[in-house]
């Protein structure tokens, strides 16, 4: 592929990407914006998104009014991934000079503070005054009827008509200059700033600044989104206040200031190219000849490094499948370049070294990232050659054409030869070829893939439900919208459960089958002699019921009116906007505004607390015994027991398990004080608190410290001291996926009962084999075997 020639502008001063990032944050911090850390690529507490695809994801609830912050202005640099859903750049990666799966979004935010005029002026001042980009190289677009933004650009900034354009009509299906994060959520018209890369790149009179980017002359660098609406399943409604959400692509801005033809020629990518060239032995001319594959590899190396660092591991579904798809596409392009040995861990090292100053957590995750990528690349290498042979044999029977690396599947003629869906499925199922990789491979040979046949084969294997993920997302979105509306009307639920398991609260909402009721009564069947009952959800203004979170299961119990049980709580969830939802069975009559007594099942809460404190002790002991890379990747805390998931590339040995048990039991015997505290996130990290997994944390966080032993961010319920955990026993350790292990354990009465059964079994075994004592059982069995 060829890259365009760029005429150097002596007025533009080249800056490293790291300097651009730093100057952006400082510019807005000096103007009263709170500096907010980048969120994880895994959206915390958001069922509607697979990955963080823009800077505004962590602020979604702030825009709707469901969450409040101590600041009304913010600035950040956010790591983003676009490989699925509404915003998906996967197919364009490597083919264009500007598209990526992983990228950084520089953003400034206003939550009910400044709006269009100030946002436009801030952007213009940063670009032209701070960075020194000549004003005559910039243009702007606005939404079709946004006269306010257009007037600011025309009358205050002074843009001439030829460097302004109006586009979009969202109600007619044209989303240009109207931004939505996903199918639902905050949205609004936007104004985009474009950089003129030079008249020499113009492809004709149609080449005007616009969102379509069909002409290489114009490069969109900054999108100013004016948040005015909340997109719901049934339409758009105004947000409670107007806000600003801007996104400035760091890679694109670096290409402007460094005056290079593509993002892939900036200092964010060139060190990756150089390492790959060194591994293969290519000179600059050979690099240019194979630029497409180099660009795919560099992009994917960045994406997979950050995905693993953010806790995602390869699997066959969800986020893990996306990671696997990226790894395997990169490996396949490495083969195209002639590289048969592993290389992704090498490139990940370069990525970490490049990005660690901006994202310090990469240093802590280095070993985990390298180990996961080495393991996944080796696993795919074992099947790649065999799968390629199957693919080549199948191509021989479908009249494949001349190979063109980088050919788009959508550019194939309608009568192109087709690879059977069953072959594509076998490549996926037996050899680990993601379907996207098979489609790309086939297109290079001028062959389409029978996607219907592939999908049918997948359906037969999975016996997948008819609803599918999209229906699940719609259901989650509908629930979230409903409870966000309740939160706006009644406020969030005050949680009292750290201090008590019994409290009075006022009913603020009653929901059944997605409908709200002012009053609802349980109905029985007199003929069938059934008790009055009905599934429902109840929201109180205050409650002692703990909502599921941090791995801990939600509380159960009852809501009473007087001496009668009006509602049996079978589960407690926090769905949206700080609202705690009691799910269960209506046994009497409830009405909005009524005072009820909320009683948590204390006999169920107590063992749950023991297991949660036991989980913290297990986590610390595990890391002390096998190393810090065994960090939390998930947990489950119930009254019956606990499980703890962590990344590790081997089984924990029996000696290690005994050492972990012994350490936890020692801390239990010490009866160390367990102290919860509330502090800012920055204070918690400075104090050494561990924060793992994909929980959603606010500005102020709760930490739980076991005196002199462990300190973690945690919103769960805990014992007052470690001695209350009582007993501890590990009941199992196993693999639950590629590179992920799980330890299962019991505490308190559960551990005592489990150990008692083991002793009883040993006593019975001694009796059966005729041993004088339990200790003599092994010798007696050996004697019987002789």
Secondary structure, 3 states (H helix, E strand, C coil): CCCCCCCCCCCCCCCCHHHHHHHHHHHHHCCCCEECCCCCCCCCCCCCCCCCCCCCHHHHHHHHCCCCCCCCEEEEEEEEECEECCEECHHHCCCCCCCCCEEEEEEEEEECCCCHHHHHHHHHHHHHHHCCCCHHHEEEEEECCCHHHHHHHHHHHCCCHHHEEEECEHHHCECCCEEECCCCEEEEEEEEEEEECCHHHCCCCCCCCCCCCCCCCEEEEEEEEEEEEEEECCEEEEEEEEEEEEEEEHHHHHHHHCCCCCHHHCCCCHHHHHHHHHHHCCCHHHHHHCHHHHHHHHHHHHHHHHHHHCCCCCCCCHHHHHHHHHHHHHHHHHHHCCCCCCCHHHHHHHHHHHHCCCCCHHHHHHHHHHHHHHHHHHHHHHHHHHHHHHHHHHHHCCCCCCCCCCCCHHHCCCCCCEECHHHHHHHHHHHCCCHHHHHHHHHHCCCEECHHHHHHHHHHHHCCCCCHHHHHHHHHHHHHHHHHHHHHHHCCCEECCCCCCEEEEEEEEEEECCEEECEEECEEECCCCEEEEEEEEEEECEECCCCCECCECCCCEEEEECCEEEEEEEEEEEEECCEEEEEEEECCEEECCCEEEEEECHHHHHHHHHHHHHHHHHHHHHHHHHCCCCCEEEEEECCCCEEEEEECCCCCCHHHHHHHHHHHHHHHHHCCEEEEEEEEHHHHHHCCCECCCCCCCCCEEEEEEECCCEEEECCCCCCCEHHHHCCEEEEEEEEEECCEEEEEEEEHHHHHHHHHHHHHHHHHHHHHHCCCCHHHHHHHHHHHHC
